[in-house]
Amino acid sequence: MRKLICLSSLILALSVSTQANTGLTFLTFSSLPRGNALGEAFTAVSGDLTAAGYNPAGLAGMTQFQFAFMHKAWVQDVYLNYGAFAFPYRNSLFHWSLTLSTAPEIELRDSPTTEPLGIFDANDVALSFGWAKKIRSLDVGLTGKWLYEKIYTYSASGWGVDLGAQYGYRDFRFGASILNLGPAMKFRQEDFSLPTLYRLGASYLLPEHYFDGNWLLLADLVKPKGFDPYVNLGMEYSYEKRFFARLGYKGGEANQSDFAFGLGVRYKKYTVDYSYIPFKLNLGNSHQIAFILSW
C-alpha cells in the first residue's frame, strides 16, 4: 500500500498540475528555437514550421517544402525531441510532426531509503497532422493530435486539436488561436484535462532599416487554463535574411523563466536556430538547437 501511495504521488507530480487539474504539460513547451528565443510571442507570425506550436494558421504563408528537427535540453535532465515536415499542395499547406519527451532515470521508492527499489522513465508522445490555407485575406489552420503518456507501468492516451486564424494589414499581422483543445484523459483513477491555451497576438515589421537590417516586433496575450493571463514580448533582427538575433520576454507568475535569447544562421536552403533560456529558482538553463531544411 505504501508503494502504491508513493507511485500515485509521483504520477500526479509529473503529469498533473494541481491548480489547473491539467496534464501533459510537455504540450506547452515551444517546439522550435525561434519561438522560444522570442519569448513565445509567435501567434501572429507566418512563414515557417515554428508557427505550428503557436497558431496553425501561420503555416498558410509557407510556399516551400520544409523539414525541421530539434533537440531541447530541459531542466532536471528532461529532454525533448521534435521532428516536423510541411508541404504545399493545391493551394493548401499540410504538415505533420512527432514530439517525444522523456524524463529519464526516476528513482522508485516506497519509503526513505539509501538505495531506490529501481529506476524508470516517464515518456510523453504527441503525433500531429494539420492543414492550413489562405481564404481571401484570412489565413486559417487546424491541427489534430494523438497523445500518449507513460509513467512506470501506467499509461494514458487521448486526442486534441489546435485551431487558429491570422490576418495581415500592411506591415501589421494579427493572430488568434486555441491550442490543446480536447476531452479529459484518465491516468489510473485520476481525471485531468489538456493544458488548453488561448492566444491573441500582433506583429509589426518596421518599414525602416536600422543597422542595415529588418526588425520584427511581437506581442502575445496568453491565457492558460486555470491560470491568469500574461503577456509575452519578442524582437527579431535579421541581416540580409541570413543572420538573425532574437530577444524575448515571457510573463506570468507560474512561468519559471523571464528572458530568452537566440541566434540563427541561414545558408541557401539550410537554417540552424539556437535559443538559450535561463530559469529562475536555481533550476539551471535550457539550450535548444534545431536544423531546418527548405526547398
N, C-alpha and C positions, 0 to 999 in steps of 0.2 A: 504493500500500500504506500509506503514512504517513497519507493521508487517511482510509482505511478504519479504521485503528487509532484515530485521533482521534475519529471518529464513534462507534465502538464504545464507547470510554471515556465519551463524553458520554451515550450511551444508558444505560449502566449507572449512571452517577451520578444521572441524573434519574428512572429508573424502577425501580431495584432497590436494596434495602437489602442490602449485602454481608454483614452479620452474620446477618440472618434469611433472606436469599435470597427476599425478598418484593418485589413491585412494586405499582403503582397506589396509592401512599401517599396520594393525594388522598381515598381512601375512608375514611381515618382522621380527616379533618378534620370537625369537627362541622358540621352543616348550618345551624342557626338560632342567632341570638344568645343566646337564653335559656339553652340548654345550655352554650354557650361561657362565658357570664358566671358560670355555676355550677360552673366547673372541670370540666365534662363529667361531673359526678356526677348522671346522669339515668336510670339503669337502672330505678329504682323510682318514676318519675313518670308519671302518666297524665293524659290530657285534651286534648293539643294535638299539632300536627304535629311539634313538636320531638322527640317520642318516637321518631319513625321512624328517627332517626340513632343511637339507643342501644338500644332494645328495641321491636320492632314490636308487642308485646302492650300497650304503653302507649297505643296508638291505640284500643283497645277501649272506653275510657272516654269517647270522643267521642260527642256526640249531635247535633252540628250539621255542616253543610257548612263546609268551611274551605279557604281558598286562601292560599298564602304565596309570597312572592318575596323573595329575599335576594341581596345583593351583598357579597362579602368581599374586602377588600384585604389580601393576604397579604404575606410577606416577599419581597424581591428582585423586586418588580413582578409577582409571581404573583397572579392574581385568580381568584375562583371565583363563579359564578352558580348559583343554585338556585331551582327552581320546583316547587311541590307542590300537590296537590289531594286532599281526602279527603271521602267522603260515606257516610252510613249507609244501609244497605239490608237489609231483612229480618233485623233483629237482628244484623247484621254491619257492619263498617266496612271499606270498600275505599279504597285510596289509590294514587296514582302520583306519581312525581317524576322530574325531569330535572336532572342535575348536569353542569355544564360547567366545566372547569378549564383555564386557559391560562397558560403561561409564555412571554411574548412576546419577540421580538427577541433570540434567541440567536445569537451570532456563530459562524460556521462558519470554522474554521481547520484547516490541516494541519501548521502549524509556527508558531513565534513570529514574527509579522509585525506591521507597523504597522496595516495595513488587513485586515479579515476578507475571506474569499472570498465571503461572502454572509450573509444574515440569514434565520432561520426561526423558527417557533413550535413549542412542544410542547403537545399538546392531549389531554385526557382527557374521557371521556364515560361517564356511568352513567345508564341508564334503568331505573327500578324500578316494580314493581307489587306491591301487598301486600294482605293480608287480616288482620283481627283480629276477635276475638269473645269475649264473656263466656260461659263454660261453668260454670254454677253459681257457685262462689266464686272461680274461677280465670279469669284473662284470658290468652288465647294469641294469638300473632301469627306470621305468616310473610310474608316478602318475597323475591321473585325479582328478579335484576338482570342486565341485559345490559351488558357492559363493553367499552370500546374505548379504545385509546391509540395516538397517532401522534406520532412524533418524526422530524423531517426527512422522508425518503421512506419510512420504515419504520413498520409498524403491527402491532398485535396485538388480538385480541378474545377474549372468553370470557364466562363467566357465574358467578354466585354467588348465595348465599341468606343471609338473616338469619332467625333464629328466636328466640322468647323467650316468657316467661311472667311473670305478676305475680299477687300475692296480697295482699289488704288485710285488716288486722285492727285494728279500732278506728281510732286515729289513726296507725297504722303502715302502711307498704306495703313489700313486698319484691319484688325482681325478679331475673331471671337471663336472659341472652341470649348467643347466639353470632352474631357478625357476620362477614360476608365469608368464608363457608364455600363452597369450591368447588374445582374441579380446577385444576391448574397451567396456566399460559399460556406461550407461547413468543414472545420478541421476537428475531427473526432466529435466531441459534443459541443464545440464552440462555433456559433454562427458569427460571421463577420462579413462586412460589405467591402467592395472595392474602394481604393483610395481616389474617389472622384475629385477632379479638379475642374473649376470653372475659370476661364481665362478671357480677358479683354486686353488688346494690345494695339500700339501705334508705333510706326517707324517713320523716320524722316531722313531722306538723303539730301544733305546740304548741296545746293546748286553750285556754290563756290568751292574752289580747290584751295586747301591750306596745306603748306609743306608739300606741294606737288601731288597731293593725294585726295581721295574721296573719303568723306566722313558720313557714317551712318549712326543715327541716334535712335535709341529704342526705349520703350517703357511698357510694362505689363502690369495689370491688376489681376492678382491671383486669389481665388477663394477655394481653399481645400475643404473637403467635407469634414465637419467637426472642429474647424479652426477659424480664427478671424482672418479676414482678407489682408493682403500685404502687397507691396509694390516692388517690382524688380526693375532695374535700370541697366542699360548697356550702351557701349560706344565702340565702334569699329573703325579703324583707319586702314585704308588699302592703298598701296602704291603700285601703279600700273597693273592692277588686278593680279599681281604676282606675290606681293608680300603683305602680310596682314598683322596688325597688332590690336588686341582686344582687351577691354576692361569692363567688368560688370559688378553690380551690387545686388544682393539678394536680401529682401526684407523678411519680416516675420519672426516673431519671438521663438517659434518652435524650430526654426532652421538653425543648424549648428555651424553655418558659415555665413560670412558677410561679403567680402570682396573676392573676386576671381580675376585671373589674368590668363592671357593666351596669345599664342603666335600661330601663324600659318604661312606656308610656302606653296606656291603653285607653279609647276613647270609643265607646259604643254597640257597633257591630259592627266597629269598626276598632281595630287594635293596631299600634303601632310599637315594635320592640325594638332595642336597641343594645348592643353589647359592645365592650370595649377590652382588648387583651392586649399587655402589654409583653414583649418577648423578651429572652433573655439573649444574651451574646456579641456585643453591638452589632449585632444583626440588625434592630433597628428595632421598630416597633409594628404591630399589626393592628387595623383598625377594621372592624366588621361591623354592617350595618343591615338590617332586614327589615320588610316590610309584610305584615300578616296580616288577612284578611277572614273573618269568621264570620257565618253566617246560618242 
